[in-house]
Amino acid sequence: MTTPTVDSLRAQSPTADHIPQTVAEHRARLKKAQVEGGHIAYVDEGPRDGEPVVLLHGMPTNSWLWRKVIPHLTVANLRVIAPDLLGWGASDKPADLSEYTLDKQSRRVTALLDKIGVDKATLVVHDLGGPWAWEIVDRAPGRVARLVILNTSAYTDGFQPPAMIKMMMSPLGPMMLSMMSGKLMGPMMMASFIKEFTGHPEVINSAAAEGYWLPMNEGATRPFQQFVSNFDFVFAQMPRWQAALKRLNVPATILWGKKDPVLNHAKIPVQFARDLRVPPERVHILADANHFLAEDKAQEVAERVIRFVQET
């Protein structure tokens, strides 16, 4: 399947008609697959013989994060797979917190690829999607065709946990999670959080915020709780992930929102570039973007992914 050039695609760039405007519209496009632990929801769009691209969301997001990116990629004849990991989005949300470990979540990604007949794919990773991907890199590097890294980490240097995470780790954590999932305060709290980490807060209207809050109301506080209660464990895995990244021999590119207050643009991308041997021309620091690049710069993210796939 031939991938059109970025310049030719701009003439047929997706309009608002192609982008879900509500979480209900987005969920109508989702498919379901049974994996260990429950059913996961996922987007699978674009030609079946297109180059597979897997979009991995982080926390506290879901495949809704990629809603403005996906249409650009499918127009380029890429096959786009965007799962809601277990506990997030429209996927099942088991009460057993042990279902949300990094290892189990990463295995669900590869199990989904097995079910839909994808041997290897370009992984586009953001936030906690990075650690899920690093587990795949360590365990099954042959499943990775390329890496596209957006504001995530495998390093302690340059990582400053956000105030919300610190609060969740405190005795106030259970109360905060209850408020965030509730209908009274939850939508406002989630909107405020997402806006804080976007370079263009005006793009987060009530419908956009609902796409992130609704799963919390449905039980997504569970994987959130599991993560914050195992924060030290996550840090302890970083040397292993770094070693795995150094062993990986696939093309990689880095897209980074410079305004991210949690993941330092001057430190973390440099470490990724060193370990993955990323040339300077494939490191892109976006000056007016924050942590949620897919909200701030959806078209640019998509165009960078398309160009990267074409060139490698």
C-alpha positions as CSV (number, residue, x, y, z in Angstrom):
1,M,0.0,0.0,0.0
2,T,1.5,3.3,-1.1
3,T,1.5,6.2,1.4
4,P,0.7,9.6,-0.1
5,T,3.1,12.4,0.5
6,V,2.4,14.8,3.3
7,D,2.1,17.7,0.9
8,S,-0.6,15.9,-1.2
9,L,-2.5,15.0,1.9
10,R,-2.9,18.6,3.0
11,A,-5.2,19.1,0.1
12,Q,-7.5,16.4,1.5
13,S,-6.9,17.1,5.2
14,P,-9.7,15.7,7.4
15,T,-12.5,18.1,8.3
16,A,-14.5,18.3,11.5
17,D,-16.9,15.8,9.9
18,H,-14.2,13.2,10.1
19,I,-13.4,13.9,13.8
20,P,-15.7,12.6,16.5
21,Q,-17.1,15.6,18.4
22,T,-18.5,13.7,21.4
23,V,-17.3,10.6,23.3
24,A,-20.5,8.8,22.2
25,E,-19.5,9.3,18.5
26,H,-16.0,8.1,19.3
27,R,-17.2,5.0,21.1
28,A,-19.5,4.1,18.2
29,R,-16.3,3.5,16.1
30,L,-14.7,1.2,18.7
31,K,-14.3,-2.6,18.3
32,K,-13.9,-5.0,21.2
33,A,-11.5,-7.9,21.8
34,Q,-11.2,-10.4,24.6
35,V,-7.8,-10.4,26.2
36,E,-6.5,-11.7,29.5
37,G,-8.4,-9.8,32.2
38,G,-11.4,-8.7,30.2
39,H,-12.5,-7.0,27.0
40,I,-10.6,-4.0,25.6
41,A,-12.0,-1.5,23.2
42,Y,-9.9,-0.2,20.3
43,V,-9.9,1.8,17.1
44,D,-8.9,-0.2,14.0
45,E,-9.2,2.0,10.9
46,G,-7.5,2.5,7.6
47,P,-6.7,-0.1,4.9
48,R,-6.1,-3.7,6.2
49,D,-2.9,-3.8,4.1
50,G,-1.7,-0.4,5.2
51,E,1.4,0.0,7.4
52,P,0.3,-0.6,10.9
53,V,0.6,2.2,13.4
54,V,-0.3,1.7,17.1
55,L,-1.2,4.7,19.2
56,L,-0.7,4.2,22.9
57,H,-2.4,6.6,25.2
58,G,-1.3,7.3,28.8
59,M,-2.9,8.3,32.1
60,P,-5.6,9.5,32.6
61,T,-6.5,9.4,29.0
62,N,-7.7,6.8,26.4
63,S,-8.0,6.4,22.7
64,W,-10.1,9.7,22.7
65,L,-6.7,11.4,23.0
66,W,-6.0,10.5,19.4
67,R,-9.3,11.4,17.8
68,K,-7.9,14.4,15.9
69,V,-4.8,12.5,14.8
70,I,-6.4,9.3,13.5
71,P,-8.2,10.7,10.4
72,H,-5.0,12.3,9.1
73,L,-3.2,8.9,9.4
74,T,-5.9,6.9,7.7
75,V,-6.1,9.4,4.8
76,A,-2.4,8.5,4.3
77,N,-3.3,4.8,3.9
78,L,-1.9,3.8,7.3
79,R,-3.7,1.2,9.3
80,V,-4.3,2.8,12.7
81,I,-4.8,0.8,15.9
82,A,-5.6,2.8,19.1
83,P,-6.5,0.7,22.1
84,D,-8.1,1.7,25.3
85,L,-5.9,-0.3,27.7
86,L,-7.8,-2.3,30.3
87,G,-9.3,0.0,32.9
88,W,-9.3,3.0,30.6
89,G,-11.7,4.4,28.0
90,A,-14.5,2.0,27.0
91,S,-12.6,-1.1,28.1
92,D,-13.5,-3.3,31.0
93,K,-12.5,-2.0,34.4
94,P,-11.9,-5.0,36.8
95,A,-11.9,-4.3,40.5
96,D,-8.7,-6.3,41.0
97,L,-5.9,-3.8,40.9
98,S,-3.3,-6.5,40.1
99,E,-4.8,-6.5,36.5
100,Y,-3.2,-3.1,35.8
101,T,0.5,-3.9,36.1
102,L,2.8,-2.6,33.4
103,D,3.6,-6.2,32.3
104,K,0.0,-7.2,31.9
105,Q,-1.0,-4.1,30.0
106,S,1.9,-4.5,27.6
107,R,1.0,-8.1,27.0
108,R,-2.6,-7.0,26.2
109,V,-1.2,-4.8,23.4
110,T,0.7,-7.6,21.7
111,A,-2.3,-10.0,22.3
112,L,-4.5,-7.5,20.5
113,L,-2.1,-7.3,17.6
114,D,-2.1,-11.1,17.4
115,K,-5.9,-11.2,17.3
116,I,-6.1,-8.7,14.4
117,G,-3.2,-10.2,12.5
118,V,-0.5,-7.6,13.0
119,D,3.0,-9.0,13.4
120,K,4.9,-5.7,13.9
121,A,3.9,-2.1,14.0
122,T,5.1,1.5,14.5
123,L,4.5,2.4,18.1
124,V,3.4,6.0,18.8
125,V,3.7,6.4,22.5
126,H,2.6,9.1,25.0
127,D,2.8,9.4,28.8
128,L,2.2,6.0,30.4
129,G,2.0,4.6,26.9
130,G,5.8,4.8,27.0
131,P,6.4,2.4,29.9
132,W,3.8,0.0,28.3
133,A,5.8,0.2,25.1
134,W,9.2,-0.2,26.9
135,E,7.9,-3.5,28.3
136,I,7.2,-4.7,24.7
137,V,10.7,-3.5,23.6
138,D,12.2,-5.5,26.4
139,R,10.1,-8.6,26.0
140,A,9.3,-8.7,22.3
141,P,11.5,-6.2,20.3
142,G,10.6,-8.0,17.1
143,R,7.1,-6.6,17.3
144,V,8.4,-3.0,17.0
145,A,8.9,-1.6,13.5
146,R,9.6,2.0,14.6
147,L,9.2,4.2,17.6
148,V,7.6,7.6,17.7
149,I,8.0,9.1,21.2
150,L,5.8,11.9,22.5
151,N,6.3,13.4,26.0
152,T,6.9,10.2,28.1
153,S,9.9,8.9,30.0
154,A,12.3,6.1,30.8
155,Y,14.5,8.4,32.9
156,T,14.3,10.0,36.4
157,D,16.5,13.0,35.3
158,G,14.1,15.6,34.0
159,F,10.9,14.0,35.4
160,Q,8.9,16.0,37.9
161,P,5.7,14.3,39.0
162,P,2.7,16.6,38.7
163,A,1.0,18.0,41.8
164,M,-2.0,15.8,41.2
165,I,0.1,12.6,41.3
166,K,1.8,13.7,44.5
167,M,-1.6,14.4,46.0
168,M,-2.9,11.0,45.0
169,M,0.0,9.4,46.8
170,S,-0.9,11.3,50.0
171,P,-3.6,10.5,52.5
172,L,-5.9,12.7,50.5
173,G,-5.6,10.3,47.5
174,P,-8.8,8.3,48.0
175,M,-10.9,11.5,48.5
176,M,-9.4,13.0,45.4
177,L,-10.2,9.9,43.3
178,S,-13.7,9.9,44.6
179,M,-14.2,13.6,43.7
180,M,-12.6,13.1,40.3
181,S,-14.9,10.3,39.4
182,G,-18.1,11.9,40.8
183,K,-20.6,13.9,38.7
184,L,-20.5,17.0,40.9
185,M,-16.8,17.9,40.8
186,G,-15.3,15.3,38.4
187,P,-16.0,17.0,35.0
188,M,-14.6,20.3,36.2
189,M,-11.5,18.7,37.8
190,M,-10.7,16.7,34.7
191,A,-11.2,19.7,32.4
192,S,-8.9,21.8,34.6
193,F,-6.2,19.0,34.7
194,I,-6.2,18.6,30.9
195,K,-6.2,22.3,30.3
196,E,-3.2,22.7,32.6
197,F,-1.2,20.5,30.4
198,T,-2.2,21.8,27.0
199,G,-0.5,24.7,25.2
200,H,-3.9,25.8,23.9
201,P,-6.5,25.3,26.7
202,E,-9.2,26.7,24.5
203,V,-9.4,23.5,22.6
204,I,-10.6,21.6,25.7
205,N,-14.3,22.4,25.6
206,S,-16.9,20.5,27.7
207,A,-17.2,17.7,25.1
208,A,-13.5,17.2,24.9
209,A,-13.2,17.1,28.7
210,E,-16.0,14.5,28.9
211,G,-14.0,12.1,26.8
212,Y,-11.5,12.0,29.6
213,W,-13.8,12.3,32.6
214,L,-16.5,9.7,31.6
215,P,-14.2,6.7,32.0
216,M,-13.2,7.9,35.5
217,N,-16.9,7.9,36.4
218,E,-17.1,4.3,35.0
219,G,-14.2,3.0,37.1
220,A,-10.9,4.3,35.5
221,T,-9.9,5.4,39.0
222,R,-8.8,1.8,39.5
223,P,-5.7,1.8,37.2
224,F,-5.0,5.3,38.4
225,Q,-4.9,4.0,41.9
226,Q,-2.7,1.1,41.0
227,F,-0.2,3.3,39.3
228,V,0.2,5.9,42.0
229,S,0.5,3.2,44.7
230,N,3.3,1.6,42.7
231,F,5.2,4.7,41.8
232,D,8.5,3.6,43.3
233,F,8.2,0.3,41.4
234,V,7.9,2.2,38.1
235,F,11.0,4.2,38.8
236,A,12.9,1.0,39.7
237,Q,12.1,-0.4,36.2
238,M,13.8,2.5,34.4
239,P,17.4,1.1,34.2
240,R,15.9,-2.1,32.6
241,W,13.9,0.0,30.1
242,Q,17.0,2.0,29.2
243,A,19.0,-1.1,28.6
244,A,16.1,-2.4,26.3
245,L,16.0,0.8,24.4
246,K,19.8,0.7,23.8
247,R,19.4,-2.8,22.4
248,L,16.6,-1.9,20.1
249,N,17.7,-1.4,16.5
250,V,14.8,0.3,14.8
251,P,14.2,3.9,13.5
252,A,12.9,6.3,16.1
253,T,11.8,9.9,16.2
254,I,10.9,12.3,19.0
255,L,8.1,14.9,19.2
256,W,8.1,17.0,22.3
257,G,5.9,19.7,23.7
258,K,8.3,22.2,25.1
259,K,5.9,23.7,27.7
260,D,5.5,20.4,29.5
261,P,6.2,21.1,33.2
262,V,6.5,17.4,34.1
263,L,8.8,16.1,31.4
264,N,11.7,18.5,30.8
265,H,12.3,19.2,27.1
266,A,16.0,19.9,27.6
267,K,16.8,16.6,29.4
268,I,14.5,13.7,28.6
269,P,14.6,13.9,24.7
270,V,18.4,14.1,24.9
271,Q,18.5,10.8,26.8
272,F,16.1,9.1,24.4
273,A,18.1,10.3,21.4
274,R,21.3,9.0,23.0
275,D,20.0,5.6,23.8
276,L,18.0,5.1,20.6
277,R,20.6,6.8,18.4
278,V,18.1,9.3,17.0
279,P,19.8,11.8,14.7
280,P,19.2,15.5,15.5
281,E,16.9,16.0,12.4
282,R,14.5,13.5,14.0
283,V,14.2,15.3,17.3
284,H,11.3,17.9,17.1
285,I,10.7,20.2,20.1
286,L,7.4,22.0,19.6
287,A,7.7,25.4,21.2
288,D,4.0,26.2,21.8
289,A,2.9,22.7,22.8
290,N,2.5,21.2,26.2
291,H,2.2,17.6,27.5
292,F,-0.9,16.6,25.5
293,L,0.6,17.0,22.0
294,A,-2.3,15.2,20.3
295,E,-4.6,17.9,21.6
296,D,-2.3,20.8,20.9
297,K,-0.8,19.8,17.5
298,A,-2.8,16.9,16.1
299,Q,-2.1,17.7,12.4
300,E,1.6,18.2,13.0
301,V,1.9,15.0,15.0
302,A,0.1,13.1,12.2
303,E,2.3,14.7,9.5
304,R,5.5,13.9,11.4
305,V,4.4,10.3,11.8
306,I,3.4,10.0,8.1
307,R,6.7,11.5,7.0
308,F,8.7,9.3,9.3
309,V,7.0,6.1,8.1
310,Q,7.6,7.2,4.5
311,E,11.3,7.9,5.1
312,T,12.1,4.7,7.0
